[in-house]
Amino acid sequence: MKTTLKTTLLSLTSLLVASPVFAATQRADHSGLLVWLFLGFCGLIVVAQLVPAALVMFGIVKAVASPKEVGGKA
């Protein structure tokens, strides 16, 4: 009898804890077009700043990897 009661209570408890998962069936963000345009603009700004940064890094690597000039007579 005790094991049946424990099993029943455990099953009922786990069912009650998991039931709110099935309640949310729709999108929760309700974002409009302006929100997505703003996020796209922010992404465009980030990409626009990555291009010059990559060019600077390429220039630094090129300067480090190039052969050194030997100084002439002083």
TORNU-361191 format. One record per residue: x, y, z of N, C-alpha, C in turn; residue number from 0. Coordinates in nm, 4 decimals. Atoms other than C-alpha are relative to their C-alpha. Layout:
BEGIN
+----------+----------+----------+----------+----------+----------+----------+----------+----------+-----+
:       nx :       ny :       nz :      cax :      cay :      caz :       cx :       cy :       cz : pos :
+----------+----------+----------+----------+----------+----------+----------+----------+----------+-----+
:        X :        Y :        Z :        X :        Y :        Z :        X :        Y :        Z : NUM :
...
+----------+----------+----------+----------+----------+----------+----------+----------+----------+-----+
This chain:
BEGIN
+----------+----------+----------+----------+----------+----------+----------+----------+----------+-----+
:       nx :       ny :       nz :      cax :      cay :      caz :       cx :       cy :       cz : pos :
+----------+----------+----------+----------+----------+----------+----------+----------+----------+-----+
:   0.0812 :  -0.1190 :   0.0000 :   0.0000 :   0.0000 :   0.0000 :   0.0860 :   0.1261 :   0.0000 :   0 :
:  -0.0852 :  -0.1177 :  -0.0077 :   0.2812 :   0.2415 :   0.0867 :   0.0684 :   0.0279 :  -0.1338 :   1 :
:  -0.0683 :  -0.0219 :   0.1280 :   0.4644 :   0.1850 :  -0.2413 :  -0.0969 :   0.0505 :  -0.1066 :   2 :
:   0.1002 :  -0.0476 :   0.0958 :   0.1440 :   0.2361 :  -0.4395 :  -0.0309 :   0.1476 :   0.0246 :   3 :
:   0.0261 :  -0.1392 :  -0.0344 :   0.0774 :   0.5617 :  -0.2555 :   0.1175 :   0.0890 :  -0.0416 :   4 :
:  -0.1185 :  -0.0778 :   0.0380 :   0.4351 :   0.6825 :  -0.3083 :   0.0095 :   0.0146 :  -0.1518 :   5 :
:  -0.0056 :  -0.0042 :   0.1454 :   0.4234 :   0.5929 :  -0.6769 :  -0.1061 :   0.0939 :  -0.0563 :   6 :
:   0.1083 :  -0.0871 :   0.0455 :   0.0902 :   0.7691 :  -0.7227 :   0.0328 :   0.1462 :   0.0275 :   7 :
:  -0.0357 :  -0.1376 :  -0.0335 :   0.2076 :   1.0827 :  -0.5427 :   0.1155 :   0.0506 :  -0.0871 :   8 :
:  -0.1128 :  -0.0405 :   0.0835 :   0.5329 :   1.0892 :  -0.7395 :  -0.0448 :   0.0273 :  -0.1430 :   9 :
:   0.0519 :  -0.0204 :   0.1350 :   0.3497 :   1.0518 :  -1.0696 :  -0.0831 :   0.1278 :  -0.0089 :  10 :
:   0.0841 :  -0.1184 :  -0.0016 :   0.0984 :   1.3206 :  -0.9797 :   0.0836 :   0.1275 :   0.0137 :  11 :
:  -0.0870 :  -0.1165 :  -0.0192 :   0.3695 :   1.5598 :  -0.8619 :   0.0775 :   0.0320 :  -0.1274 :  12 :
:  -0.0753 :  -0.0255 :   0.1219 :   0.5784 :   1.5175 :  -1.1751 :  -0.0909 :   0.0478 :  -0.1127 :  13 :
:   0.0952 :  -0.0466 :   0.1002 :   0.2693 :   1.5658 :  -1.3923 :  -0.0385 :   0.1453 :   0.0247 :  14 :
:   0.0361 :  -0.1381 :  -0.0325 :   0.1745 :   1.8868 :  -1.2105 :   0.1162 :   0.0959 :  -0.0231 :  15 :
:  -0.1167 :  -0.0850 :   0.0216 :   0.5292 :   2.0219 :  -1.2338 :   0.0241 :   0.0211 :  -0.1494 :  16 :
:  -0.0289 :  -0.0079 :   0.1429 :   0.5581 :   1.9500 :  -1.6069 :  -0.1129 :   0.0599 :  -0.0823 :  17 :
:   0.1137 :  -0.0479 :   0.0792 :   0.2129 :   2.0748 :  -1.7128 :   0.0125 :   0.1435 :  -0.0507 :  18 :
:  -0.0121 :  -0.1343 :   0.0571 :   0.3041 :   2.4470 :  -1.7525 :   0.0812 :   0.0052 :  -0.1304 :  19 :
:  -0.0787 :   0.0033 :   0.1241 :   0.5407 :   2.3465 :  -2.0337 :  -0.0918 :  -0.0013 :  -0.1209 :  20 :
:   0.0916 :   0.0133 :   0.1127 :   0.2470 :   2.2634 :  -2.2579 :  -0.0949 :   0.1187 :  -0.0132 :  21 :
:   0.0908 :  -0.1145 :   0.0042 :   0.0657 :   2.5914 :  -2.1844 :   0.0445 :   0.1039 :  -0.1024 :  22 :
:  -0.0516 :  -0.1021 :   0.0911 :   0.2909 :   2.8167 :  -2.3966 :   0.0084 :  -0.0578 :  -0.1406 :  23 :
:   0.0007 :   0.0518 :   0.1362 :   0.2045 :   2.7442 :  -2.7577 :   0.0266 :   0.1083 :  -0.1030 :  24 :
:  -0.0212 :  -0.1086 :   0.0942 :   0.2473 :   3.0886 :  -2.9165 :   0.1344 :   0.0665 :   0.0256 :  25 :
:  -0.1224 :  -0.0773 :  -0.0189 :   0.5425 :   3.3198 :  -2.9676 :  -0.0155 :   0.0924 :   0.1189 :  26 :
:   0.0072 :  -0.0822 :  -0.1200 :   0.6287 :   3.5149 :  -2.6565 :   0.0631 :   0.1372 :  -0.0184 :  27 :
:  -0.0721 :  -0.1264 :   0.0106 :   0.8323 :   3.8034 :  -2.7967 :  -0.0861 :   0.1143 :  -0.0532 :  28 :
:   0.0881 :  -0.1018 :   0.0575 :   0.5636 :   3.9948 :  -2.9964 :   0.0792 :   0.1149 :  -0.0612 :  29 :
:  -0.0827 :  -0.1031 :   0.0605 :   0.8371 :   4.1835 :  -3.1829 :  -0.0591 :   0.0424 :  -0.1330 :  30 :
:   0.0513 :  -0.0539 :   0.1246 :   0.7238 :   4.4100 :  -3.4597 :   0.1116 :   0.0213 :  -0.1007 :  31 :
:  -0.0950 :  -0.0247 :   0.1083 :   0.8937 :   4.5161 :  -3.7790 :   0.1092 :   0.0970 :   0.0420 :  32 :
:  -0.1001 :  -0.0992 :  -0.0412 :   1.0681 :   4.8129 :  -3.6173 :   0.1088 :  -0.0608 :   0.0876 :  33 :
:  -0.1004 :   0.0665 :  -0.0847 :   1.2413 :   4.5906 :  -3.3616 :   0.0992 :  -0.0760 :  -0.0871 :  34 :
:  -0.0888 :   0.0764 :   0.0867 :   1.3788 :   4.3654 :  -3.6355 :   0.0856 :   0.0915 :  -0.0868 :  35 :
:  -0.0806 :  -0.0966 :   0.0766 :   1.4907 :   4.6668 :  -3.8419 :   0.1102 :   0.0591 :   0.0868 :  36 :
:  -0.1009 :  -0.0529 :  -0.0914 :   1.6711 :   4.8081 :  -3.5383 :   0.1114 :  -0.1022 :   0.0234 :  37 :
:  -0.1013 :   0.1038 :  -0.0209 :   1.8473 :   4.4768 :  -3.4727 :   0.0846 :  -0.0209 :  -0.1252 :  38 :
:  -0.0756 :   0.0108 :   0.1244 :   1.9453 :   4.4532 :  -3.8392 :   0.0959 :   0.1155 :  -0.0176 :  39 :
:  -0.0880 :  -0.1173 :   0.0074 :   2.0875 :   4.8054 :  -3.8270 :   0.1181 :  -0.0146 :   0.0947 :  40 :
:  -0.1097 :   0.0243 :  -0.0953 :   2.2903 :   4.7147 :  -3.5165 :   0.0988 :  -0.1027 :  -0.0557 :  41 :
:  -0.0881 :   0.0994 :   0.0623 :   2.4247 :   4.4090 :  -3.6979 :   0.0804 :   0.0596 :  -0.1136 :  42 :
:  -0.0707 :  -0.0668 :   0.1086 :   2.5151 :   4.6256 :  -3.9958 :   0.1143 :   0.0860 :   0.0531 :  43 :
:  -0.1054 :  -0.0801 :  -0.0613 :   2.7138 :   4.8582 :  -3.7696 :   0.1161 :  -0.0888 :   0.0439 :  44 :
:  -0.1056 :   0.0922 :  -0.0451 :   2.9053 :   4.5636 :  -3.6208 :   0.0805 :  -0.0509 :  -0.1183 :  45 :
:  -0.0700 :   0.0498 :   0.1188 :   2.9898 :   4.4229 :  -3.9659 :   0.0835 :   0.1107 :  -0.0626 :  46 :
:  -0.0740 :  -0.1126 :   0.0583 :   3.0937 :   4.7676 :  -4.0893 :   0.1259 :   0.0312 :   0.0797 :  47 :
:  -0.1201 :  -0.0234 :  -0.0799 :   3.3419 :   4.7940 :  -3.8021 :   0.0975 :  -0.1168 :  -0.0078 :  48 :
:  -0.0897 :   0.1152 :   0.0120 :   3.4824 :   4.4443 :  -3.8586 :   0.0880 :   0.0092 :  -0.1237 :  49 :
:  -0.0775 :  -0.0094 :   0.1241 :   3.5986 :   4.5243 :  -4.2140 :   0.1273 :   0.0824 :   0.0203 :  50 :
:  -0.1255 :  -0.0733 :  -0.0228 :   3.8473 :   4.8031 :  -4.1181 :   0.0912 :  -0.0691 :   0.1015 :  51 :
:  -0.0821 :   0.0708 :  -0.0986 :   3.9623 :   4.5991 :  -3.8176 :   0.0759 :  -0.1146 :  -0.0660 :  52 :
:  -0.0676 :   0.1092 :   0.0707 :   4.0409 :   4.3039 :  -4.0453 :   0.1105 :   0.0540 :  -0.0901 :  53 :
:  -0.1036 :  -0.0598 :   0.0848 :   4.2321 :   4.5313 :  -4.2847 :   0.1210 :   0.0450 :   0.0820 :  54 :
:  -0.1107 :  -0.0413 :  -0.0871 :   4.4392 :   4.6736 :  -3.9979 :   0.0793 :  -0.1216 :   0.0459 :  55 :
:  -0.0692 :   0.1211 :  -0.0433 :   4.5189 :   4.3239 :  -3.8694 :   0.0810 :  -0.0606 :  -0.1146 :  56 :
:  -0.0736 :   0.0495 :   0.1155 :   4.6188 :   4.2162 :  -4.2211 :   0.1257 :   0.0840 :  -0.0236 :  57 :
:  -0.1167 :  -0.0874 :   0.0158 :   4.8505 :   4.5174 :  -4.2441 :   0.1063 :  -0.0264 :   0.1046 :  58 :
:  -0.0961 :   0.0298 :  -0.1068 :   5.0126 :   4.4362 :  -3.9095 :   0.0718 :  -0.1308 :  -0.0278 :  59 :
:  -0.0610 :   0.1297 :   0.0314 :   5.0713 :   4.0732 :  -4.0083 :   0.0945 :   0.0136 :  -0.1185 :  60 :
:  -0.0852 :  -0.0204 :   0.1164 :   5.2133 :   4.1848 :  -4.3435 :   0.1284 :   0.0726 :   0.0389 :  61 :
:  -0.1187 :  -0.0741 :  -0.0428 :   5.4523 :   4.4311 :  -4.1738 :   0.0922 :  -0.0870 :   0.0842 :  62 :
:  -0.0834 :   0.0873 :  -0.0845 :   5.5727 :   4.1712 :  -3.9235 :   0.0660 :  -0.1086 :  -0.0841 :  63 :
:  -0.0511 :   0.1111 :   0.0792 :   5.6197 :   3.9010 :  -4.1869 :   0.0960 :   0.0451 :  -0.1103 :  64 :
:  -0.0885 :  -0.0459 :   0.1088 :   5.8048 :   4.1200 :  -4.4389 :   0.1457 :   0.0018 :   0.0476 :  65 :
:  -0.1416 :  -0.0018 :  -0.0379 :   6.1861 :   4.1036 :  -4.4490 :   0.0422 :   0.1401 :   0.0463 :  66 :
:  -0.0467 :  -0.1277 :  -0.0573 :   6.3664 :   4.3741 :  -4.2514 :   0.1031 :   0.0635 :  -0.0948 :  67 :
:  -0.1005 :  -0.0705 :   0.0808 :   6.5631 :   4.6395 :  -4.4347 :   0.1250 :   0.0206 :   0.0842 :  68 :
:  -0.1269 :  -0.0181 :  -0.0688 :   6.9291 :   4.6505 :  -4.3428 :   0.0425 :   0.1447 :  -0.0185 :  69 :
:  -0.0394 :  -0.1400 :   0.0049 :   7.0504 :   4.9993 :  -4.2578 :   0.1299 :   0.0182 :  -0.0811 :  70 :
:  -0.1189 :  -0.0294 :   0.0825 :   7.3092 :   5.1581 :  -4.4902 :   0.1129 :   0.0542 :   0.0854 :  71 :
:  -0.1150 :  -0.0570 :  -0.0716 :   7.6381 :   5.3282 :  -4.4006 :  -0.0427 :   0.1265 :   0.0719 :  72 :
:   0.0390 :  -0.1171 :  -0.0789 :   7.6082 :   5.5879 :  -4.1307 :   0.0954 :   0.1123 :  -0.0155 :  73 :
+----------+----------+----------+----------+----------+----------+----------+----------+----------+-----+
